[in-house]
Amino acid sequence: MSTNNKSRKNKKLKFIDIFSGAGGFSCGLEMAGLECVLGIDFNKHAMDTFALNHKKAYPYCGDISKLTNKRIKEILGDTDVNLVVGGPPCQGFSTVGPGNPDDIRNKLFLEFVRIVKLAKPEFIVIENVTGLLAKKNEMTLQAIFRRFNRLGYNLDVKVLSSQHYGVPEKRRRTIFIGSRINEKVEFPKITHDTVVAKTYRPPVTVGEALSDLTDKNGKIHNHDLDSAKIKSKLDLKRIKRIPEGKGIRYEKDEKAYLTPATKLGVDWKNMREGRFRQTKYQRLDSKSVSPTIMTHRHSYYHPTEHRYLTQREAAKIQSFPNHFVFSGPISAQWRQIGNAVPPLMGKAIGTAIKKMHKAHLKAKHDGKVNKKTKVKSIINDVRGGAFVYR
């Protein structure tokens, strides 16, 4: 192999992260060996965090519609972009064109498309909520597939669960992966699960995640224990009575854990479905994975200590590395953490992208021709298993 061919093969794939937030997805992709060259988001605190942790990427903070093609070309220079990733809102996009021109969701999706058209990457990745695959969004799904097929991308979609990739948290996201150089779209292989113990590694637990919060210099970042204190005396009394991994969702839970003096005072008989929509006073279980980390500290409590989680603990459960530092007020840090794509899920996706790129190089060497995928059959196939939880 010539020196030039070796150089091209070993060159890092470059990517743009649109609607990047703090950069969880970018962090994961870089763990997989890719390199971010541009991050885009309108949230100042999130972009301060992004800039702090992605030194080689240009951080654009502002309205994406005001980031002109000319400016993007100036930022990128002669850099070839291999991948564009992002989480554009998709529900406002319709099969009959732009739909309601005032729908901000539609505008943001079309901005994503604009940058894909400009950068012409070999790959695209779109992440979204699992509800996007509901039957009511059939027209939106068809429109997304048609839009990117017209741009030359073979597209596929699956729901990925973060705990299957070493994240100590249950978080399910709809992931579209598109390639204009591969016939077959690759998704990351499951590495962690409890279903087939001999095939997969066991899921990473909350206890394992929280056992080490220090960076390589022995420092713990964003670990504000004072803000994690429970200020209400009554709430503190209640949480002291909740065992690890438990909480209150039904009347039987209240009877099991609380005294008459600490009861919640709710009318269980007239409550819809006889339960809380979300468990109250929920302690995490150190021997299991966490429920989805939210955008505020009040959702869950520490497994054994009588307090909320700190930002660092929530970030570690999201699989952020200990050296990743968050900027802004504590409330802003929580929003950044709760809204992020877990980095280890991003790493798994990045590994799949690299595998496809390698397959393309081999196919090109072998003289194989790529073919288009069938859009409708893919959508129907994924919907059948999209909402099967395990």
Secondary structure in CASP SS format (residue, H / E / C, confidence):
PFRMAT SS
TARGET T0000
AUTHOR 0000-0000-0000
METHOD secondary structure of the structure
MODEL  1
M C 1.00
S C 1.00
T H 1.00
N H 1.00
N H 1.00
K H 1.00
S H 1.00
R H 1.00
K H 1.00
N H 1.00
K C 1.00
K C 1.00
L C 1.00
K E 1.00
F E 1.00
I E 1.00
D E 1.00
I E 1.00
F C 1.00
S C 1.00
G C 1.00
A C 1.00
G C 1.00
G H 1.00
F H 1.00
S H 1.00
C H 1.00
G H 1.00
L H 1.00
E H 1.00
M H 1.00
A C 1.00
G C 1.00
L C 1.00
E E 1.00
C E 1.00
V E 1.00
L E 1.00
G E 1.00
I E 1.00
D E 1.00
F C 1.00
N C 1.00
K H 1.00
H H 1.00
A H 1.00
M H 1.00
D H 1.00
T H 1.00
F H 1.00
A H 1.00
L H 1.00
N H 1.00
H C 1.00
K C 1.00
K C 1.00
A C 1.00
Y E 1.00
P E 1.00
Y E 1.00
C E 1.00
G C 1.00
D C 1.00
I H 1.00
S H 1.00
K H 1.00
L C 1.00
T C 1.00
N H 1.00
K H 1.00
R H 1.00
I H 1.00
K H 1.00
E H 1.00
I H 1.00
L H 1.00
G C 1.00
D C 1.00
T C 1.00
D C 1.00
V C 1.00
N C 1.00
L E 1.00
V E 1.00
V E 1.00
G E 1.00
G C 1.00
P C 1.00
P C 1.00
C C 1.00
Q C 1.00
G C 1.00
F C 1.00
S E 1.00
T C 1.00
V C 1.00
G E 1.00
P C 1.00
G C 1.00
N C 1.00
P C 1.00
D C 1.00
D C 1.00
I H 1.00
R H 1.00
N H 1.00
K H 1.00
L H 1.00
F H 1.00
L H 1.00
E H 1.00
F H 1.00
V H 1.00
R H 1.00
I H 1.00
V H 1.00
K H 1.00
L H 1.00
A H 1.00
K C 1.00
P C 1.00
E C 1.00
F E 1.00
I E 1.00
V E 1.00
I E 1.00
E E 1.00
N E 1.00
V C 1.00
T H 1.00
G H 1.00
L H 1.00
L H 1.00
A C 1.00
K H 1.00
K H 1.00
N H 1.00
E H 1.00
M H 1.00
T H 1.00
L H 1.00
Q H 1.00
A H 1.00
I H 1.00
F H 1.00
R H 1.00
R H 1.00
F H 1.00
N H 1.00
R H 1.00
L C 1.00
G C 1.00
Y C 1.00
N E 1.00
L E 1.00
D E 1.00
V E 1.00
K E 1.00
V E 1.00
L E 1.00
S E 1.00
S H 1.00
Q H 1.00
H H 1.00
Y H 1.00
G C 1.00
V C 1.00
P C 1.00
E E 1.00
K C 1.00
R C 1.00
R E 1.00
R E 1.00
T E 1.00
I E 1.00
F E 1.00
I E 1.00
G E 1.00
S E 1.00
R C 1.00
I C 1.00
N C 1.00
E C 1.00
K C 1.00
V C 1.00
E C 1.00
F C 1.00
P C 1.00
K C 1.00
I C 1.00
T C 1.00
H E 1.00
D C 1.00
T C 1.00
V C 1.00
V C 1.00
A C 1.00
K C 1.00
T C 1.00
Y C 1.00
R E 1.00
P C 1.00
P C 1.00
V C 1.00
T C 1.00
V H 1.00
G H 1.00
E H 1.00
A H 1.00
L H 1.00
S C 1.00
D C 1.00
L C 1.00
T C 1.00
D C 1.00
K C 1.00
N C 1.00
G C 1.00
K C 1.00
I C 1.00
H C 1.00
N C 1.00
H C 1.00
D C 1.00
L C 1.00
D C 1.00
S C 1.00
A C 1.00
K C 1.00
I C 1.00
K C 1.00
S C 1.00
K H 1.00
L H 1.00
D H 1.00
L H 1.00
K H 1.00
R H 1.00
I H 1.00
K C 1.00
R C 1.00
I C 1.00
P C 1.00
E C 1.00
G C 1.00
K C 1.00
G C 1.00
I E 1.00
R C 1.00
Y C 1.00
E H 1.00
K H 1.00
D H 1.00
E H 1.00
K H 1.00
A H 1.00
Y H 1.00
L C 1.00
T C 1.00
P H 1.00
A H 1.00
T H 1.00
K C 1.00
L C 1.00
G C 1.00
V C 1.00
D C 1.00
W H 1.00
K H 1.00
N H 1.00
M C 1.00
R H 1.00
E H 1.00
G H 1.00
R C 1.00
F C 1.00
R C 1.00
Q C 1.00
T C 1.00
K E 1.00
Y C 1.00
Q E 1.00
R E 1.00
L C 1.00
D C 1.00
S C 1.00
K C 1.00
S C 1.00
V C 1.00
S E 1.00
P C 1.00
T C 1.00
I C 1.00
M C 1.00
T C 1.00
H C 1.00
R C 1.00
H C 1.00
S C 1.00
Y E 1.00
Y E 1.00
H C 1.00
P C 1.00
T C 1.00
E C 1.00
H C 1.00
R C 1.00
Y E 1.00
L C 1.00
T C 1.00
Q H 1.00
R H 1.00
E H 1.00
A H 1.00
A H 1.00
K H 1.00
I H 1.00
Q C 1.00
S C 1.00
F C 1.00
P C 1.00
N C 1.00
H C 1.00
F C 1.00
V C 1.00
F C 1.00
S C 1.00
G C 1.00
P C 1.00
I H 1.00
S H 1.00
A H 1.00
Q H 1.00
W H 1.00
R H 1.00
Q H 1.00
I H 1.00
G H 1.00
N H 1.00
A C 1.00
V C 1.00
P C 1.00
P H 1.00
L H 1.00
M H 1.00
G H 1.00
K H 1.00
A H 1.00
I H 1.00
G H 1.00
T H 1.00
A H 1.00
I H 1.00
K H 1.00
K H 1.00
M H 1.00
H H 1.00
K H 1.00
A H 1.00
H H 1.00
L H 1.00
K H 1.00
A H 1.00
K H 1.00
H H 1.00
D H 1.00
G C 1.00
K C 1.00
V C 1.00
N C 1.00
K C 1.00
K C 1.00
T C 1.00
K C 1.00
V H 1.00
K H 1.00
S H 1.00
I H 1.00
I H 1.00
N H 1.00
D H 1.00
V H 1.00
R H 1.00
G H 1.00
G H 1.00
A C 1.00
F C 1.00
V C 1.00
Y C 1.00
R C 1.00
END
